[in-house]
Amino acid sequence: MRNAIETIFDELKTKRVSFDEVREEIRKIIINHVRDKDIQSTDALLLGLQNISVDIISVTFDALVKKENKKRLFSGNVDAREIRNTARIYGFSSQTNNIKTRDGSDLLTIKTNRNDLAHGFKSFEEVGRNTTADELLKIQKSVIYYLREILENIEMYLSNKEYLKNKL
């Protein structure tokens, strides 16, 4: 998901999309990052802004995707709720085929079990005790379908230039 969000900003940078052209949700994200302490100084910000309405997107996003800041895009442990929230913020669809994807609900199961294992709250034996191999395969398939459909939604968002305010 982190790469998907980076792709959105790469598209905006590559196409040299103006701040004035993007939808309100993205303008809010950019403004929040302009105020961010990760842009080292006002001087550094001004140095990068030759054409402010275009460059503000690049300068703020470049600060955000520095290696040490990437966790702010996504922490690594995502669930469907976080993906839906991100979709709402950026304006892409989070709708999926609920029959195949179970609307991403299996991501929460994976996230919870992974955290319990990582923090030593449960053993592998405890986590695996109540789940068959067939159930694991079903969970795997539904998560893959869910993430694939979310990425397809982002691809459509970019192809249709839904990041532009006049596309609303």
N, C-alpha and C positions, 0 to 999 in steps of 0.2 A: 504494500500500500504506500509505503514511503516513496518508492520508485515511481508509482503512479502519480503522486502529487508533484514530484520533481518533474515528471514529463509534462504536466500541465504548465508549470512555470517555464520549462524549456521551450515549449510551444510559444508562449507569450514573448519570451526573449527573442527567439528565432524570427518570429513574424514581426518583431518590433511593434507590438501592440501598445497603444497609448493607454495610460491610466484612465483617461476620460472615456475610452472605448469599452473598458471591461465592466462587467456587471457589478452592482453594489457590493455583493458579498465578497468579491475578490478585492475591491477597493478597500474594504474594511480590514481584510487580512494584511494588505500592504501597509496601510496606515499604522496598524498595530506593530508591524515590524520596523517601521521608520522610528517609532518611539522606543524601540528595543535597545537594550544596552549592548547588544552584539554588533551593532554598527558603531565602530570604535569612537568616532567623534563626528561632530557636525562638519568639520573640515573634510574628513574622509568621505562623508556623504556628499558634500558639495562637489568634491573632486570627481566623483563618479557620475554626477548628474549634469550632463551637457545639455540634453534635451529632456527636461524634468518629466514631462508627461510620458515619455517612453522609458527613460533610464531608471526611474524610481522603482519599476518592477524588477529590473535586473539587479540593482544594487541591494535592495532589501532581501530579495530571494537568495542572492549569493551569500549574504551573511547568514541566512537561515540554514543553508545546506552545507555549511562548513562541517567537517567531520564531527566536531565536538557538539554541534547543535542539532544533528540529525534526529536525535531522540525526541525533539520537540515536534517533529512532523508526525511520527508514530513511535511509541516506546518499544515496539517489538512484540508486545503482547496485545494483539488487537482482538476485538470481538465485533459482532455485527452491529451492536449499538454504537460503537465508536466509528465504524465505517458509515453507518447511516447519518451520524452527526456530521462527519466530514463531507459526505455527499451533499447534505443540506447547506453547509457553509460554502462549499465551492459551486454548488448549483448543478451537479450531475445527478443522474438518477441512481437510486439504490434499489430499485425494483428488480426482482429476480423471479424466476419460475419457482414458486414456493414448493411445488411437488418435488422437484429435483434438488433444490437447495435447502429446503426446510428454513428458508429465510435467514440462513446463516447461524441458526441457533446452536449448531454443533461446535461453532467456534468458541462459545462460552464454556462448553464442556472441556474442550481441549485446553483453553486458557486456564481454567480452574485447576484441572489435573496437573498441568505443567507447573503452575505456581506451587501447588501442594508438594510436588516432587522436589522442585528446586529449593524450597525452603525447609524441606525435611519434615513437613507436617504429616505426610503419608509415605509409605513405602511403595515400591513398584508392585509388590504383592497385593497391597490394599487397593491400589488404583485399578489393577487388572483383574481382580477377583470376580467382579460382577459383569465383566464385558467379554463376550465371545469374539473370536477372530472374525466371524461374519459381521458382527455389529461394528467392529473397528473398520472393516472395509466399507460398510455403509456410511459411517461417519466420514471417512476419508473421501469417498466419492461426493457426498453432499457438500463438503467444504471446498473441494476442487471445483465443483459446478458453481458454487456461490462466488468464489473469488474470480473465476473465469467470467461469469456474467457481470460482475462489478467492473472488471477490466474492460469488457466489451462496452459497458455503459460509458466509461471514461473515454474510450476510443471514439464512440459516437459523439460525445460531448466536444471532443477536439475536432473531429471531422466536420461537425455542423457549426463549429465556432460558437457554441453555446456559452462560452465565457464572455462574449460580447454583450453589452447591455441592450443593444437593439435586437437581440435574438430572443428576448424574454417573451 
